Amino acid sequence: MAGPWADWDHIVKVDPDKTLAEGETFADVCRTGTDAIEIGGTTGVTVEKISAVIEACGEYDLPVYIEPGIDATVVHSEHLSGYLIPVVFNAGDISWITGAHKEWVRLDGDIDWDATYTEAYIVCNPDSSVAQYTQADCDLDGEEVAAYATIAERMFGQDIVYVEYSGTFGDPGIVGAARDALDEATLFYGGGIDGYDAAYEMGNRADTVVVGDLVHDAGVEAVEATVRGAKDAKNAEDAG
């Protein structure tokens, strides 16, 4: 059965270790038209910081998910829709395939398994923090990324495949190759989405566009433009 993300065109990923643009609030972020809020970051994430974001977003009719990062920091809250757990398929450090997950299970006795899902990450920007922490092999062409997408879906039963170019705009051909390789899994794309055009271009190739740094650096008007781009791409695809 398809998860709720099957209907998402756009996600805002909030880094709890970063501030919003001056004068803006999470109420503003939740009103951008995005389909979901994902809370996660690579470094500096604490229970207190995550809890503050959850509390601020919890009163709005919008799905809110935690994506545990390097420290596997997790909060349990009635305002959460669930957890999206990264599994880095091209990690050089196998901790990011099973090891970190084992520790989370060992230390957290209150996991809600019915609300816990995995994301099959394919990390493609070697300069990103996530690539460096996971020692990811990012020297991949479209055929190799498509093969990772295929094994994620077909061998490991992943419902979400996430092509991650964190910090830079990715190769549309490679993202398109990943989507062409998938049958039913939802393809997330993240990295370098800085406006309408970038969101529209990747929205033509991925099922769901993820916007992260933009919400912190440029603010909600810029995010709203990416929402329009992602949704226009999907509407054009549906019309075609």
C-alpha positions, 0 to 999 in steps of 0.5 A: 500500500502506498504511503502518504508521500505518494501524494506529495509534490513538495517537502520542506526539510527544516534543520532544527539547528538553523534559524528561519529568515528574519521575521518569519515563523513556522506558521509562515513556513506551514502556509507556503503550500508545501505538502509536508514538513520533515525535520532533520539535520546532519549536525547540532541536532538536539531533542530540545531543538527538534521539540521546538520545531514540532511544537511550532508546526504541530497546530497546523494541518500538515504532516510532520516527520522526523528524519533522524540524522547523525546522532539519531536524535528522536522525539516522541510527540502526538503532533508527529505523523511519523519517522523517515529513516535514511538508509544510505545505499552507497555509503562507504561506512556500513553504519549508515546502512544498518549500524546507526539503525541498530543503535536507535532500536537498542536505545529507544524502547518506544518506537512506533513501528506503524509510523516508521518508514525508511528512505533509500538514500543515494548520495550524489554530492561528494562535498556534502556533509552527509556524503562525508559523514557516511563516506558515500561513493558519489562517483556514480553515473546515471546507470549506476544510480538507476541500479541503486534505485532498482535494488532499493525497490526490488531487493529491499522493498523500499517505498521511497528512493531519495536522490540527494545532491545536498548543497548543489543542483543535481544532474537532471539526467541522473535523476530521470534515470533513477525515476525510470528505473522505479516501478511503484516507489516514490522518488524524492529529490533534494539539492540546490532547489532555489526557485521556481525553475529548479523546482519545475525542472526536478519536478519533471523528473522526481515525484517529490521535490525537497527544499531545505536550506532555502527556507533558512537562507531565503525565506518563505517567498522563495519556498512558495515559488518552489512549491508552485514549480513542483506542482506546476510540473506535476500538473503538466505531467498529469495533463500530458 
